[in-house]
Amino acid sequence: MTPADLSLTVLHAVRRAVDDGALAVDVPPRVKVERARPGGSGEYASNIALTLARPAGRSAMDVARVIEERLRGVPGLRGVEITGPGFLNFTLQGRDLAGELVRAVRRAGLAYGHGAALAGTAVRFADVTEPRARVVVGVVAGLLRAQGADAAGGGSERPYVRPAPYDTARLGVDAARWSLLRAAPQDRALDGAPLLVQHERNSLFRVRYAHSRVRRLIVNGAQLGVTPSYAYETGADIDAPALLGALGDHPAVLLAAARHRAPDRVARHLEATADALLAFQHTVLPLGDEKPSAAHRSRLALAEAAGTVLAGGLSLLGISAPDRI
């Protein structure tokens, strides 16, 4: 992980804290990190918690704890320590963020981002009959179980969801579920007709198309003799900060979606991941007379990891991820 990677990682943690409602501040445009001073802790340090303390109306130590919680387990970070009045100090695992992410996704597969943060939490949902409420409850229960919670029917929790303004049964399962889950539960479901059009304005199409592009890249790569295989020394050849940020954020997004009973967060994150992947895809395989190299194999491995994340996220929403569209 480079200093630039670290800065972006901390910025994503601040953004997640704001999205979660844990911090009420404007997200800064960037986070400054610098080498730890002699006698300090870790390799790098940041005063971002002190900067945000006054606008947040909290102590710098409180802000630092909120940010530190969202940095636990981030690939590339060996440890985060809070010192003094609220300085964040970082010890890095290595300088290869892309490699750490690729390996983490490959180890976990479709379960990347699942964890045990909510182990010991029991949630019981009331029986619901309204179609949209049934879909939302089912997905939320799955998100909770993916984080170690015990979620089942019965009990008293009944989410508020506004009904769909159309007959979702006519859309087909995938489009209907996306229309119900992409909008926040308090908002109306998405208009169904645009979800049936294969166009970049269709958010569901973009997500599923991005996954299918990965499958096609792997097939095309095999024809060129390029297989997904990440090599540490090629890290400098991968310029994909948006995609790396999206993959690194995925575990925290799933946890936040479970905690807040908000599957729309997963859908929005899949859109961001798909858009980053589609912007990156053109650099993956050799072009023209370019010779296949280790850099191409590493880029293909990163694309493959992104496809896995898209498939896993869609699965949590109960939506298929076809290999071809």
C-alpha positions in Angstrom: 0.0 0.0 0.0 1.5 3.3 -1.1 0.9 6.6 0.8 -1.6 7.6 -1.9 -3.4 4.3 -1.4 -3.4 4.9 2.4 -4.8 8.4 2.0 -7.6 7.1 -0.2 -8.3 4.2 2.2 -8.7 6.6 5.1 -10.9 8.9 3.0 -13.2 6.0 2.2 -13.4 5.2 5.9 -14.5 8.7 6.7 -17.1 8.6 3.9 -18.5 5.3 5.2 -18.7 6.8 8.7 -20.7 9.7 7.2 -22.9 7.4 5.2 -23.5 5.3 8.3 -24.6 8.3 10.3 -21.7 7.9 12.7 -20.2 11.2 11.8 -22.1 14.4 10.8 -19.6 16.3 8.7 -18.8 17.1 5.1 -16.5 14.6 3.7 -13.1 16.3 2.9 -11.8 16.2 -0.6 -8.6 14.4 0.6 -6.9 13.1 3.7 -3.3 14.0 4.4 -1.0 11.3 5.6 2.7 11.7 6.4 5.6 9.7 7.7 5.4 9.2 11.5 7.8 11.4 13.4 10.7 9.9 15.2 9.5 8.2 18.4 6.0 8.0 17.1 3.9 4.9 16.4 3.6 3.1 13.1 4.9 4.1 9.7 2.4 6.9 8.8 0.1 9.2 10.7 -2.8 11.5 10.0 -4.5 14.3 12.0 -7.8 13.8 10.1 -9.7 13.2 13.4 -8.5 16.4 14.9 -9.5 18.3 11.7 -13.0 16.8 11.8 -13.6 17.1 15.5 -15.0 20.6 15.6 -17.4 20.3 12.7 -18.6 17.0 14.0 -19.2 18.4 17.5 -17.2 15.5 19.0 -13.8 15.1 20.6 -11.0 14.2 18.3 -10.6 10.9 20.2 -14.2 10.0 19.5 -13.8 10.8 15.8 -10.5 8.8 15.7 -12.3 5.7 17.2 -15.1 6.0 14.6 -12.6 6.0 11.8 -10.4 3.3 13.3 -13.3 1.0 13.5 -13.9 1.3 9.8 -10.2 0.5 9.0 -10.1 -2.8 10.8 -9.3 -5.7 8.5 -8.6 -3.5 5.5 -6.2 -5.3 3.1 -2.7 -3.7 3.3 -3.1 -2.3 6.8 -1.4 -4.3 9.5 -2.6 -2.1 12.3 -4.1 1.3 13.3 -3.3 2.9 16.6 -4.7 6.1 18.2 -2.2 8.2 20.0 -2.2 11.6 21.7 -5.3 13.7 21.5 -6.6 11.7 18.4 -3.8 11.0 15.9 -4.3 8.0 13.7 -1.1 5.9 13.2 -0.8 3.2 10.6 1.4 0.2 10.2 1.4 -1.2 6.6 1.5 -4.9 5.6 3.1 -4.1 2.3 3.0 -1.8 -0.7 0.8 -3.9 -2.8 -2.9 -3.0 -2.3 -4.1 -4.6 -5.5 -2.4 -7.8 -4.7 -3.9 -7.9 -1.2 -7.4 -7.3 -2.5 -7.0 -10.0 -5.3 -5.8 -12.5 -2.8 -8.5 -11.7 -0.3 -11.3 -12.0 -2.9 -9.8 -15.3 -4.3 -9.7 -16.8 -0.8 -13.3 -15.9 0.0 -14.9 -16.2 -3.4 -18.5 -15.1 -3.4 -18.4 -14.8 0.4 -15.9 -11.9 0.2 -17.1 -9.3 2.6 -19.0 -11.8 4.8 -17.9 -11.9 8.4 -18.7 -12.3 12.1 -19.1 -8.7 13.2 -22.7 -9.3 14.3 -22.2 -12.7 15.9 -24.3 -12.9 19.0 -27.0 -10.6 17.6 -30.5 -12.1 17.2 -33.1 -10.4 15.0 -36.6 -11.6 14.6 -38.8 -10.2 11.9 -42.6 -10.0 11.9 -44.5 -11.8 9.2 -45.2 -9.5 6.3 -47.5 -10.0 3.4 -46.9 -6.9 1.2 -44.7 -8.1 -1.7 -42.0 -5.4 -1.5 -41.8 -5.8 2.3 -41.3 -9.6 1.9 -38.4 -9.0 -0.6 -36.7 -6.5 1.6 -37.1 -8.5 4.8 -35.7 -11.6 3.0 -32.6 -9.8 1.7 -32.0 -8.0 5.0 -32.1 -11.3 6.9 -29.6 -12.7 4.4 -27.3 -9.7 5.0 -27.5 -10.1 8.7 -26.7 -13.8 8.5 -23.7 -13.0 6.3 -22.3 -10.9 9.1 -22.8 -13.7 11.7 -26.2 -12.6 13.1 -29.1 -14.9 13.9 -31.9 -13.6 11.7 -35.2 -15.4 11.3 -39.0 -14.8 11.1 -41.2 -14.1 14.1 -40.7 -11.2 16.5 -41.7 -7.6 16.2 -39.5 -5.9 13.7 -41.5 -4.6 10.6 -39.7 -2.4 8.1 -41.5 0.5 6.5 -41.5 0.3 2.7 -43.4 2.3 0.2 -45.2 0.1 -2.4 -44.2 -0.2 -6.0 -46.4 1.9 -8.4 -46.7 -1.0 -10.9 -47.1 -4.7 -11.2 -43.6 -6.1 -10.5 -44.5 -9.6 -11.6 -44.5 -8.4 -15.3 -40.8 -7.4 -15.0 -39.2 -10.7 -14.4 -37.5 -11.7 -11.2 -34.2 -9.9 -11.5 -35.6 -6.5 -12.7 -38.4 -6.7 -10.2 -36.1 -7.3 -7.3 -33.7 -4.5 -8.4 -36.6 -2.1 -8.7 -37.7 -2.9 -5.1 -34.2 -3.0 -3.5 -32.3 -0.2 -5.3 -34.5 2.5 -3.8 -34.3 3.2 -0.1 -37.1 1.5 1.8 -38.8 4.8 2.6 -38.8 5.8 -1.1 -40.9 4.5 -4.0 -39.5 1.6 -5.9 -37.8 2.4 -9.2 -39.9 2.7 -12.4 -39.9 -0.8 -13.9 -39.9 -0.1 -17.7 -36.4 1.4 -17.9 -35.0 -1.7 -16.2 -35.9 -3.8 -19.2 -33.8 -1.8 -21.6 -30.2 -2.8 -22.3 -28.7 0.7 -22.0 -26.1 2.3 -19.9 -28.8 4.4 -18.2 -30.2 1.2 -16.8 -28.3 0.6 -13.5 -29.1 -3.1 -13.3 -27.9 -3.6 -16.9 -24.6 -1.9 -16.1 -24.0 -4.1 -13.1 -24.8 -7.3 -14.9 -23.0 -6.2 -18.1 -19.9 -5.4 -16.1 -19.9 -9.0 -14.7 -20.4 -10.5 -18.1 -17.5 -8.4 -19.5 -15.2 -10.0 -16.9 -16.2 -13.4 -18.0 -15.6 -12.4 -21.7 -12.2 -10.9 -20.7 -11.2 -14.2 -19.2 -12.2 -16.1 -22.3 -10.5 -13.7 -24.6 -7.4 -13.7 -22.4 -7.2 -17.5 -22.6 -7.2 -17.2 -26.4 -4.2 -14.8 -26.1 -2.4 -16.9 -23.5 -3.2 -14.5 -20.7 -4.6 -16.1 -17.5 -5.5 -14.3 -14.2 -2.4 -14.4 -12.1 -1.4 -11.5 -9.9 2.4 -10.8 -9.6 3.6 -8.4 -6.9 6.1 -6.7 -9.1 3.4 -5.5 -11.5 1.6 -3.4 -8.9 3.0 -0.2 -10.3 1.4 -1.1 -13.7 -2.1 -1.1 -12.3 -3.8 2.3 -12.3 -7.3 1.7 -11.0 -7.8 3.7 -7.8 -11.6 3.8 -8.2 -11.9 0.0 -8.7 -9.4 -0.7 -5.8 -11.4 1.6 -3.6 -14.7 -0.1 -4.4 -13.3 -3.6 -3.8 -11.7 -2.5 -0.6 -14.9 -0.9 0.6 -17.1 -3.9 -0.1 -16.8 -5.6 3.3 -17.7 -2.4 5.1 -20.6 -1.7 2.8 -22.1 -5.2 3.5 -21.7 -4.7 7.2 -23.3 -1.2 7.1 -26.2 -2.5 4.9 -26.8 -5.3 7.5 -26.6 -2.9 10.5 -29.0 -0.3 9.0 -31.3 -2.9 7.3 -30.5 -1.1 4.0 -30.1 -3.4 1.0 -30.1 -0.3 -1.3 -26.6 0.4 0.0 -25.4 -2.8 -1.6 -27.1 -2.0 -4.9 -25.5 1.5 -5.0 -22.1 0.0 -4.2 -22.5 -2.6 -7.0 -23.2 0.3 -9.4 -20.0 2.1 -8.3 -18.0 -1.1 -8.6 -19.4 -1.8 -12.1 -18.7 1.7 -13.3 -15.1 1.5 -12.0 -14.6 -1.9 -13.7 -16.0 -0.7 -17.0 -13.6 2.2 -17.0 -10.7 -0.1 -16.2 -11.6 -3.0 -18.6 -9.9 -1.4 -21.7 -6.5 -1.7 -20.1 -6.7 -5.3 -19.1 -5.7 -7.3 -22.3 -3.0 -6.5 -24.9 -4.0 -4.1 -27.7 -2.8 -4.3 -31.2 0.8 -5.6 -31.5 1.3 -5.4 -27.7 2.8 -8.5 -26.3 1.1 -10.3 -23.4 2.9 -9.7 -20.1 2.8 -10.2 -16.4 1.1 -6.8 -16.1 -1.8 -8.1 -18.2 -2.2 -11.2 -16.1 -2.3 -9.1 -13.0 -4.9 -6.7 -14.4 -7.0 -9.7 -15.5 -6.7 -11.1 -11.9 -8.0 -7.7 -10.6 -10.9 -7.7 -13.1 -11.7 -11.3 -12.1 -11.8 -10.2 -8.5 -14.2 -7.4 -9.4 -16.4 -9.8 -11.2 -16.5 -12.0 -8.1 -17.6 -9.1 -6.0 -20.3 -8.2 -8.4 -21.6 -11.8 -8.5 -21.5 -12.1 -4.7 -23.3 -8.8 -4.2 -26.0 -9.6 -6.7 -26.4 -13.0 -5.1 -27.1 -11.4 -1.7 -29.9 -9.4 -3.5 -31.3 -12.5 -5.0 -30.4 -11.4 -8.5 -28.6 -13.5 -11.1 -25.2 -12.6 -12.6 -25.2 -14.1 -16.2 -21.9 -14.8 -18.0 -23.3 -13.3 -21.2 -25.7 -10.5 -21.9 
